[in-house]
Amino acid sequence: MAESPLDRLTRHLEQIVRERNPFFSSGGHFYVREYLRQEFQQYGEVTSHFFEFKGKQFENLILDLPASGELAEKPPILIGAHYDTVPGSPGADDNGSALAVLLELGRYFSRESANYPIRLVAFDLEEYGLSGSSAYARELKQRKQDLRLMLSLEMLGYCDKTPDSQKYPAFLKYFYPSTGDFIALIGTPRTWGDLRHLHRKMLENNGKCEFLPVPLQGYLVPDARRSDHSPFWSRGYRAIMVTDTANMRNPHYHSVRDTIDTLDLDFLAGVCQGLCSGIRSLP
């Protein structure tokens, strides 16, 4: 019997969720990087973007899924997720949940065409000052390469249906739900149309979704800059973070307790389905 999307997401999580800090759990870090490379290679040629951090070389993995015909000349949609963890954490939600979705997006877009080329990037060293995404965004800007949109997948699998389970920075609690059972889209005013489009597609796929456009590249809400979209905002690219809001909801954030059994896999599968639909149909 063929695997379902939920089966595949679960299988990926079983391989990814382990301590994988590049300095304190180098074996797990190597294993997961090579697992991602192996899975990406089923869908196309995987290229490496190398960068240095504290005198050592690290690697972002890139899979380009080009469009055909006239669409091939369009700027790509870049979808990224980081594969490192903080020391001591197996990182099921942070960021195994997003990596599992990234791999499923690779499978989906290798079979289904979008309106733009798709570029998937597994970033390293997000937990160390967004170093991998910063190096890559800087290189894209130096090469004057345009992007249709950058999407940062940052913790996608934790859902809590308990009232008052959702926390917010300061004033936002007056405008958004108090129950942590939705996925959040965080963009800037430049991404207003894309936020609305992705929000609508998430809702159509039976997923609860909220979106927030933050002005001034997110500096008014510092928590909005805590992922790999931030270097792209800083360099003038349109970018959106897709997140379950991390420590604003998940009590296991950055701890040894961030394990698969704390995730809501049906919620994660719904997020993945919504992203497939929303990204494919971006105008």
Backbone torsions as a table, in degrees:
resi	resn	phi	psi	omega
1	MET	NA	136.5	-176.8
2	ALA	-67.0	147.3	177.1
3	GLU	-68.8	141.9	171.8
4	SER	-87.3	164.4	174.5
5	PRO	-54.7	-38.9	178.4
6	LEU	-63.8	-40.7	177.3
7	ASP	-60.7	-43.8	-177.9
8	ARG	-68.0	-41.9	177.7
9	LEU	-60.0	-42.6	179.2
10	THR	-64.1	-43.7	179.2
11	ARG	-60.8	-43.1	178.2
12	HIS	-62.9	-43.7	-179.6
13	LEU	-60.6	-39.2	-179.4
14	GLU	-62.4	-28.3	177.8
15	GLN	-86.9	-33.7	-172.3
16	ILE	-84.9	-37.8	-170.0
17	VAL	-75.0	103.0	179.1
18	ARG	-169.7	161.3	176.2
19	GLU	-62.6	126.6	-174.9
20	ARG	-144.3	42.0	172.3
21	ASN	-75.5	133.4	-174.3
22	PRO	-65.9	-19.5	-177.0
23	PHE	-104.6	-33.2	-174.5
24	PHE	-109.0	-15.3	178.3
25	SER	-139.6	60.3	-172.3
26	SER	-65.3	-30.5	178.3
27	GLY	-64.8	-46.8	177.3
28	GLY	-65.4	-37.9	177.9
29	HIS	-61.1	-46.0	178.3
30	PHE	-63.3	-45.1	-178.0
31	TYR	-58.6	-47.6	-176.6
32	VAL	-68.9	-40.2	177.3
33	ARG	-58.9	-43.8	-178.4
34	GLU	-72.8	-31.0	174.4
35	TYR	-63.9	-44.4	177.5
36	LEU	-61.2	-43.2	179.4
37	ARG	-61.0	-45.5	-179.9
38	GLN	-60.7	-43.6	-180.0
39	GLU	-68.1	-43.6	177.4
40	PHE	-58.1	-39.0	-174.9
41	GLN	-64.1	-16.5	175.1
42	GLN	-67.7	-20.7	-171.6
43	TYR	-113.0	-6.3	-179.8
44	GLY	161.1	-176.2	-179.4
45	GLU	-74.8	130.9	178.6
46	VAL	-99.1	127.6	177.1
47	THR	-111.6	160.9	-177.9
48	SER	-115.2	138.6	169.8
49	HIS	-113.1	111.1	-178.0
50	PHE	-93.8	145.2	177.1
51	PHE	-147.8	161.0	-178.2
52	GLU	-106.9	144.9	175.1
53	PHE	-145.4	120.0	-178.9
54	LYS	50.7	44.6	174.7
55	GLY	79.7	2.0	179.1
56	LYS	-116.7	155.7	-178.4
57	GLN	-96.1	135.4	177.6
58	PHE	-128.5	170.6	-166.7
59	GLU	-139.2	127.5	165.3
60	ASN	-96.0	137.2	179.0
61	LEU	-100.4	134.9	-173.8
62	ILE	-127.9	130.8	172.9
63	LEU	-123.9	117.6	176.0
64	ASP	-98.2	128.7	175.5
65	LEU	-114.6	89.8	-172.2
66	PRO	-70.1	149.3	172.5
67	ALA	-82.9	167.8	-178.8
68	SER	-106.8	162.9	176.0
69	GLY	63.5	-141.3	-178.3
70	GLU	-65.1	-26.3	-178.8
71	LEU	-66.1	-23.4	-177.9
72	ALA	-63.0	-22.4	-178.9
73	GLU	-86.8	-5.7	-178.8
74	LYS	-78.0	154.9	175.4
75	PRO	-66.2	145.4	-175.6
76	PRO	-78.7	159.8	165.0
77	ILE	-90.6	120.5	-179.9
78	LEU	-98.2	126.8	178.9
79	ILE	-121.4	120.4	-175.3
80	GLY	-126.3	154.9	173.1
81	ALA	-151.8	143.3	-177.6
82	HIS	-91.0	149.5	-176.2
83	TYR	-112.3	-0.7	175.6
84	ASP	-88.2	164.2	175.9
85	THR	-130.3	167.7	170.1
86	VAL	-73.6	157.3	179.4
87	PRO	-57.3	135.4	173.6
88	GLY	86.6	-6.3	-177.8
89	SER	-108.0	134.6	174.9
90	PRO	-76.0	-11.9	170.0
91	GLY	60.5	50.8	178.1
92	ALA	-66.9	-51.9	176.9
93	ASP	-80.8	-41.4	-176.2
94	ASP	-110.2	87.2	11.5
95	ASN	-136.1	33.0	180.0
96	GLY	-59.0	-38.2	179.7
97	SER	-59.3	-41.6	-179.9
98	ALA	-72.0	-36.5	177.9
99	LEU	-64.9	-39.9	177.6
100	ALA	-61.2	-41.8	177.6
101	VAL	-67.6	-39.8	178.4
102	LEU	-57.8	-42.7	178.7
103	LEU	-67.0	-38.3	178.2
104	GLU	-68.3	-34.7	174.4
105	LEU	-64.2	-36.9	175.8
106	GLY	-60.1	-46.2	178.4
107	ARG	-61.7	-45.8	-176.4
108	TYR	-63.1	-49.4	-174.9
109	PHE	-79.9	-8.6	169.8
110	SER	-76.8	-15.0	-179.3
111	ARG	-112.6	-27.2	-176.9
112	GLU	-118.0	133.6	-178.7
113	SER	-85.0	143.4	173.6
114	ALA	-106.3	179.8	178.7
115	ASN	-81.6	-3.4	-179.9
116	TYR	-143.6	157.6	169.2
117	PRO	-59.3	150.9	-179.7
118	ILE	-113.4	131.8	175.7
119	ARG	-123.3	119.5	178.1
120	LEU	-102.9	133.2	-178.8
121	VAL	-132.1	125.8	170.6
122	ALA	-96.7	109.8	-175.7
123	PHE	-89.3	141.9	171.9
124	ASP	-100.7	160.5	172.5
125	LEU	59.5	35.0	170.7
126	GLU	-63.8	-36.9	-177.5
127	GLU	-73.9	-3.9	177.5
128	TYR	-119.0	67.7	175.0
129	GLY	71.4	27.3	-179.7
130	LEU	56.0	37.6	-169.5
131	SER	-65.5	-42.1	-178.4
132	GLY	-66.7	-46.2	-180.0
133	SER	-70.3	-33.2	178.0
134	SER	-63.9	-44.3	179.6
135	ALA	-64.0	-39.8	-178.0
136	TYR	-72.1	-43.3	178.4
137	ALA	-62.1	-39.6	178.6
138	ARG	-62.1	-42.0	179.8
139	GLU	-66.8	-41.4	177.8
140	LEU	-60.0	-42.1	-179.5
141	LYS	-66.0	-40.6	178.2
142	GLN	-63.1	-34.9	179.0
143	ARG	-84.1	-1.9	-179.6
144	LYS	57.4	40.6	178.3
145	GLN	-91.4	126.9	-179.4
146	ASP	-85.8	156.2	173.3
147	LEU	-128.3	141.1	171.9
148	ARG	-66.5	-42.4	-179.2
149	LEU	-168.7	146.8	170.6
150	MET	-111.9	131.9	176.1
151	LEU	-117.9	123.6	175.9
152	SER	-102.9	117.7	178.6
153	LEU	-90.6	113.7	-171.6
154	GLU	-134.0	93.3	178.8
155	MET	65.4	105.0	-171.6
156	LEU	-125.6	0.1	-166.8
157	GLY	-118.6	7.7	-178.9
158	TYR	-104.5	127.0	-178.2
159	CYS	-134.8	131.5	179.7
160	ASP	-131.5	111.9	-176.6
161	LYS	-88.2	10.2	178.0
162	THR	-76.5	133.7	176.0
163	PRO	-55.8	141.6	179.2
164	ASP	65.9	22.4	177.6
165	SER	-82.3	-13.1	-177.3
166	GLN	-100.8	128.9	176.4
167	LYS	-110.2	162.7	-177.9
168	TYR	-143.3	157.6	168.2
169	PRO	-71.4	124.9	169.0
170	ALA	45.1	-120.0	-167.3
171	PHE	-72.2	-12.7	-173.6
172	LEU	-66.4	-22.1	-178.1
173	LYS	-62.1	-19.3	-179.4
174	TYR	-81.8	-9.0	-173.5
175	PHE	-120.5	-8.1	-174.2
176	TYR	-130.1	163.0	-174.2
177	PRO	-64.4	151.9	179.4
178	SER	-91.0	-6.0	179.5
179	THR	-103.4	130.3	-173.6
180	GLY	-88.1	61.4	-177.8
181	ASP	-122.9	28.6	-178.5
182	PHE	-129.9	163.3	170.6
183	ILE	-99.9	145.2	-176.9
184	ALA	-112.6	142.2	175.1
185	LEU	-115.9	119.7	-176.9
186	ILE	-116.5	116.8	-179.6
187	GLY	-134.6	-162.9	176.1
188	THR	-119.4	170.7	177.8
189	PRO	-54.9	-29.2	178.5
190	ARG	-65.2	-22.6	-178.2
191	THR	-102.1	17.1	-176.0
192	TRP	-52.8	-48.7	-179.3
193	GLY	-63.1	-40.5	179.4
194	ASP	-69.5	-38.4	175.9
195	LEU	-58.8	-46.2	-179.3
196	ARG	-65.3	-40.6	179.8
197	HIS	-63.3	-50.9	-178.7
198	LEU	-65.3	-37.3	176.8
199	HIS	-59.5	-46.0	-179.4
200	ARG	-62.7	-41.8	-178.6
201	LYS	-68.9	-35.1	175.3
202	MET	-62.3	-44.1	-179.8
203	LEU	-65.8	-38.5	179.1
204	GLU	-63.1	-27.0	178.9
205	ASN	-95.7	27.3	173.6
206	ASN	62.8	29.2	176.9
207	GLY	-111.5	140.7	175.3
208	LYS	-79.4	136.7	-173.4
209	CYS	-148.7	141.3	173.5
210	GLU	-129.0	152.1	177.1
211	PHE	-135.0	152.5	-176.4
212	LEU	-140.0	115.8	169.9
213	PRO	-90.1	120.1	-178.3
214	VAL	-106.0	132.3	-179.2
215	PRO	-78.6	171.0	173.4
216	LEU	54.4	43.0	178.2
217	GLN	54.9	27.0	174.8
218	GLY	85.1	1.6	-175.4
219	TYR	-67.4	-20.8	176.4
220	LEU	-74.3	-20.8	177.5
221	VAL	-128.5	84.1	-172.9
222	PRO	-54.2	-32.2	178.3
223	ASP	-62.7	-21.5	179.9
224	ALA	-74.2	-9.9	-177.3
225	ARG	-104.7	11.3	-170.3
226	ARG	-92.2	45.0	174.2
227	SER	-159.5	-175.0	-168.7
228	ASP	-72.9	-5.7	173.2
229	HIS	-73.9	-25.3	-172.3
230	SER	-57.6	-46.0	176.9
231	PRO	-61.9	-26.8	178.6
232	PHE	-75.7	-39.8	171.9
233	TRP	-56.2	-46.1	-175.3
234	SER	-63.5	-23.3	-179.1
235	ARG	-105.2	14.9	171.5
236	GLY	88.2	8.2	178.7
237	TYR	-85.8	150.0	170.3
238	ARG	-73.8	127.7	-177.4
239	ALA	-149.5	149.9	-179.9
240	ILE	-136.3	135.9	170.2
241	MET	-94.8	132.1	174.2
242	VAL	-107.6	122.5	-169.7
243	THR	-154.6	154.1	169.9
244	ASP	-89.8	9.2	175.2
245	THR	82.9	7.8	169.7
246	ALA	54.6	-127.5	-174.6
247	ASN	-68.3	-7.6	173.9
248	MET	-72.9	-8.6	-178.0
249	ARG	-140.7	-42.8	-170.2
250	ASN	-88.1	111.9	-178.5
251	PRO	-74.1	-8.9	-178.7
252	HIS	-96.3	5.4	-177.6
253	TYR	-53.0	130.3	175.4
254	HIS	56.8	37.7	-179.6
255	SER	-137.2	171.4	177.5
256	VAL	-66.3	-15.7	-177.7
257	ARG	-84.8	-1.0	-179.1
258	ASP	-79.4	78.2	-173.0
259	THR	-117.1	166.5	-175.4
260	ILE	-59.1	-38.9	-175.2
261	ASP	-66.4	-11.3	176.9
262	THR	-89.0	-8.4	-177.3
263	LEU	-86.0	155.3	171.4
264	ASP	-103.0	98.0	-172.2
265	LEU	-70.8	-28.7	174.6
266	ASP	-67.1	-40.5	175.2
267	PHE	-60.2	-45.7	179.9
268	LEU	-61.6	-43.0	178.8
269	ALA	-63.4	-36.9	177.2
270	GLY	-66.1	-40.0	175.8
271	VAL	-60.9	-44.1	-179.8
272	CYS	-61.8	-44.4	179.3
273	GLN	-62.2	-42.8	178.8
274	GLY	-63.3	-40.5	178.5
275	LEU	-65.8	-42.0	176.8
276	CYS	-55.7	-49.5	-178.4
277	SER	-65.6	-45.0	-175.7
278	GLY	-69.2	-43.2	-179.5
279	ILE	-68.3	-42.4	-178.9
280	ARG	-58.1	-35.1	-172.3
281	SER	-103.0	9.4	176.7
282	LEU	-55.6	128.0	-175.6
283	PRO	-77.4	NA	NA
